[in-house]
Amino acid sequence: MRRFVFPCALALAVGIASQASAAAVLRYSSDGTAGSARDNLVVLADAGDTVRLSVFVFQDSGDTRIAATGLTTAGFQANFNTGVGVVSNATTDAGFSFGPPATFDNVAGTVVSGGGVNFFSPVRPGKDTGNALIGFFDYTVQQSGSTTTFTFTDPNPGSTADNVLDDASFTNLDPELFANAGTITITSVPEPTTIMALSGLGCMVLLRRRRR
């Protein structure tokens, strides 16, 4: 199995610049840890590889609200181009287990995850750490040389209860999170035989041109 993960420098720079005024952001990881989460995540994988993609909510630099109070609800909808891979195992983190189970649709190209906290729990997700895992899903690459892009939107447009702070005002974070939500891009590396075939075809074309 060959897999590489790296931040897209240009996209990351644009994302940071555009989110400079935001207090809460979505970030994405392919190893399940908050420490590796990126505003824009790029993963290189082979056909047949399955990548687990985790979605976190973070407080932005200079903001302390999530660390101070934690969250009462969190959620997202991921939208992706279909036909070159499949999503499976969509799961909402146990911290937000009060709500419907996470869902996915490989025909429509959507993943929806999120819910509310157990109000009897003494600790709210994100309190003290400033970040919380909303949920995760698996993506299996089926087509060599393909690219899949996941964009993120409000799972319930018009609702003010999808991403809410556990403060006195129950502050709605949706406008901040989804204004510049970033992306996940999965790029499948072409098989070596395909690359060799294309290279050979290119050489034959050049030889023919020279003979003429």
C-alpha positions as CSV (number, residue, x, y, z in Angstrom):
1,M,0.0,0.0,0.0
2,R,1.3,3.4,-0.9
3,R,-0.2,6.5,0.7
4,F,1.0,10.0,1.1
5,V,-0.6,12.9,3.0
6,F,0.5,16.5,2.7
7,P,-1.1,20.0,3.1
8,C,-1.7,21.8,-0.2
9,A,0.5,24.8,0.3
10,L,-1.3,27.2,-1.9
11,A,-4.8,26.1,-0.8
12,L,-3.7,26.2,2.8
13,A,-2.4,29.7,2.5
14,V,-5.6,30.9,0.8
15,G,-7.6,29.1,3.5
16,I,-5.7,30.7,6.3
17,A,-6.0,34.1,4.8
18,S,-9.7,33.8,4.1
19,Q,-10.4,32.4,7.6
20,A,-8.3,35.0,9.5
21,S,-11.4,36.7,10.8
22,A,-13.3,33.5,11.7
23,A,-13.4,32.2,15.2
24,A,-14.3,28.6,14.5
25,V,-13.2,26.4,11.6
26,L,-13.5,22.8,10.3
27,R,-10.3,20.9,9.9
28,Y,-9.6,17.4,8.5
29,S,-7.3,14.5,9.3
30,S,-6.5,11.2,7.7
31,D,-5.0,9.6,10.9
32,G,-7.7,10.5,13.3
33,T,-5.7,13.0,15.4
34,A,-6.4,16.6,16.0
35,G,-2.7,17.4,15.8
36,S,-2.5,16.5,12.1
37,A,-5.8,18.2,11.1
38,R,-5.6,20.7,8.2
39,D,-7.9,23.4,6.8
40,N,-7.4,21.8,3.4
41,L,-6.3,18.2,3.3
42,V,-4.7,16.4,0.3
43,V,-4.2,12.6,0.3
44,L,-2.4,10.5,-2.3
45,A,-3.6,6.9,-2.4
46,D,-3.5,3.8,-4.7
47,A,-6.6,2.3,-6.2
48,G,-8.0,-0.2,-3.6
49,D,-6.8,1.9,-0.7
50,T,-9.3,2.9,2.1
51,V,-8.6,6.1,3.9
52,R,-10.4,7.1,7.1
53,L,-11.2,10.8,7.1
54,S,-12.0,12.6,10.3
55,V,-13.7,16.0,10.7
56,F,-13.0,18.3,13.6
57,V,-14.2,21.7,14.8
58,F,-11.5,24.0,16.0
59,Q,-11.3,27.4,17.6
60,D,-9.2,29.7,15.4
61,S,-6.0,31.3,16.6
62,G,-6.8,34.0,19.2
63,D,-10.3,32.7,20.0
64,T,-10.9,30.8,23.3
65,R,-14.7,30.2,23.3
66,I,-14.7,26.4,22.5
67,A,-12.0,25.8,25.1
68,A,-13.9,27.9,27.7
69,T,-17.3,26.2,27.3
70,G,-17.2,23.3,24.9
71,L,-20.0,22.5,22.4
72,T,-23.6,21.3,22.8
73,T,-24.0,20.2,19.2
74,A,-21.8,19.7,16.1
75,G,-22.4,18.5,12.6
76,F,-21.5,18.7,8.9
77,Q,-22.5,17.6,5.4
78,A,-19.7,16.4,3.0
79,N,-20.4,16.5,-0.7
80,F,-18.2,14.6,-3.2
81,N,-18.0,13.7,-6.9
82,T,-19.2,10.1,-7.5
83,G,-18.2,7.2,-9.7
84,V,-14.5,6.8,-8.8
85,G,-14.7,5.6,-5.2
86,V,-17.2,4.8,-2.4
87,V,-17.8,6.0,1.2
88,S,-18.6,3.6,4.0
89,N,-18.7,3.4,7.8
90,A,-19.9,7.0,8.4
91,T,-19.8,7.5,12.2
92,T,-20.6,10.4,14.6
93,D,-18.3,10.7,17.5
94,A,-19.6,9.4,20.9
95,G,-19.4,13.0,22.2
96,F,-22.3,14.0,19.9
97,S,-24.3,10.7,20.0
98,F,-27.7,12.3,20.8
99,G,-29.2,12.4,17.3
100,P,-29.8,10.3,14.2
101,P,-26.9,8.1,13.1
102,A,-24.5,9.4,10.5
103,T,-25.6,8.6,6.9
104,F,-23.9,8.4,3.5
105,D,-25.2,8.2,-0.1
106,N,-22.8,7.1,-2.8
107,V,-25.3,7.9,-5.5
108,A,-26.0,11.5,-4.4
109,G,-22.4,11.9,-3.1
110,T,-23.2,13.0,0.4
111,V,-22.1,12.2,4.0
112,V,-24.0,13.7,7.0
113,S,-22.8,13.4,10.5
114,G,-23.5,15.1,13.8
115,G,-25.7,15.4,16.9
116,G,-26.0,16.7,20.4
117,V,-24.2,16.0,23.7
118,N,-25.4,14.1,26.7
119,F,-26.5,16.9,29.0
120,F,-25.8,14.7,32.0
121,S,-22.1,14.4,31.0
122,P,-19.9,16.6,33.1
123,V,-17.6,17.6,30.3
124,R,-18.6,19.1,26.9
125,P,-16.6,18.1,23.7
126,G,-13.9,20.7,23.0
127,K,-13.8,22.2,26.5
128,D,-10.2,22.9,27.6
129,T,-8.8,21.5,24.3
130,G,-10.4,24.0,21.9
131,N,-11.2,21.3,19.4
132,A,-13.6,18.4,19.0
133,L,-14.0,15.4,16.7
134,I,-17.5,15.6,15.0
135,G,-17.2,12.3,13.2
136,F,-15.4,10.2,10.5
137,F,-16.0,8.2,7.4
138,D,-14.0,5.8,5.2
139,Y,-13.3,6.4,1.5
140,T,-12.2,3.6,-0.8
141,V,-10.5,4.6,-4.1
142,Q,-11.8,2.4,-6.9
143,Q,-10.3,4.1,-10.0
144,S,-6.7,4.6,-10.7
145,G,-5.7,8.1,-11.7
146,S,-8.9,9.7,-10.3
147,T,-9.4,12.7,-8.0
148,T,-12.2,13.0,-5.5
149,T,-13.0,16.3,-3.7
150,F,-15.0,16.6,-0.6
151,T,-16.6,20.0,0.1
152,F,-18.4,20.8,3.4
153,T,-21.7,22.6,3.9
154,D,-24.3,23.2,6.6
155,P,-26.3,19.9,7.1
156,N,-29.5,21.9,7.9
157,P,-29.4,25.3,6.2
158,G,-31.6,27.8,8.1
159,S,-31.2,25.9,11.4
160,T,-29.3,27.5,14.2
161,A,-28.8,24.2,16.1
162,D,-26.1,22.3,14.2
163,N,-23.0,23.7,15.7
164,V,-23.6,25.4,19.0
165,L,-21.4,26.6,21.9
166,D,-22.3,25.6,25.5
167,D,-22.3,29.3,26.6
168,A,-25.1,31.3,28.1
169,S,-26.4,32.4,24.6
170,F,-25.9,29.0,22.9
171,T,-24.0,30.8,20.2
172,N,-24.5,29.4,16.7
173,L,-21.2,28.7,15.0
174,D,-22.6,27.7,11.5
175,P,-21.8,31.0,9.8
176,E,-18.2,30.8,10.9
177,L,-17.7,27.1,10.1
178,F,-19.2,27.0,6.7
179,A,-18.2,30.4,5.3
180,N,-14.7,29.0,4.3
181,A,-15.0,25.3,5.2
182,G,-12.0,24.0,3.2
183,T,-11.8,20.7,1.3
184,I,-10.4,17.2,1.4
185,T,-8.9,16.0,-1.9
186,I,-8.1,12.3,-2.6
187,T,-5.9,11.7,-5.6
188,S,-5.2,8.2,-6.9
189,V,-1.8,7.7,-8.4
190,P,-1.9,6.0,-11.9
191,E,-0.7,2.4,-11.9
192,P,2.9,1.9,-13.1
193,T,1.8,-0.1,-16.1
194,T,-0.4,2.8,-17.1
195,I,2.4,5.3,-16.8
196,M,4.7,3.0,-18.8
197,A,2.1,2.5,-21.5
198,L,1.5,6.2,-21.9
199,S,5.3,6.9,-22.0
200,G,5.7,4.2,-24.6
201,L,2.9,5.7,-26.7
202,G,4.5,9.1,-26.4
203,C,7.9,7.8,-27.6
204,M,6.2,6.1,-30.6
205,V,4.6,9.4,-31.6
206,L,7.9,11.2,-31.4
207,L,9.7,8.5,-33.5
208,R,7.0,8.7,-36.2
209,R,7.3,12.5,-36.3
210,R,11.1,12.3,-36.7
211,R,10.9,9.8,-39.5
212,R,8.6,12.1,-41.4
